[in-house]
Amino acid sequence: MTENKHLIKCALCGKTIINKEIIVEIIDNTSYTFDTYDCVLMFKKFRGVYGSDFF
């Protein structure tokens, strides 16, 4: 049994991104990966409300 230790997960919802296009956004000089543009939008909204304490 092999285990892939390099699974890519969405920065907001935590879903493993498999066989999909990965969305990479740079926010405040940090690179984040997302599975949908909805997650990108929600992440940015939460970040705007909670600031750098959000993540």
N, C-alpha and C positions, 0 to 999 in steps of 0.2 A: 504494500500500500504506500503510495507516494503522497506527500503532503506539500501543497504549494504555499510557501511561506510569504510569497509576494503578491497576495491578493490585494486588489485595489478596491477600496471602499469609498462610497460617497461621504463627503465631509459633513453633510447635514443629516441624512437619514441612516447612514451606516450600511446600506445595501451593498453587497459585493457586485462589482461591475464585471459582468461576463458577457462576451460576444456582443458588446455594444460599443458605440463610440464613447470615448471618455471626454468629458468636458473639463478643461483645465482653465481656471480663472486665477489671476494674480490679484489678491486683495491685500492692501497695506504691505506690499513687498513680500508676501507669502503666497506660495502656490498651493491651491486646493483643487481636488478632483471631485466631480459631481457626476451623477448618472442622468439627471434631467435639468433643463433650464429652469424648471419650477423650483428645484432645490437651490440653484444659484440665486434666484430672486429672493427666496425666503431667507437664505443665509445672509444676504446683503441687508435685508430688512431687520433681521435679528441683530446683526452687527451694528446697524445704525442706532438701534434702541439701547442695546446693552454695552456697546463699545468693545474694547479689546478684552473685557472680562468674559465675553460670550464664549470665546473658544480658546 
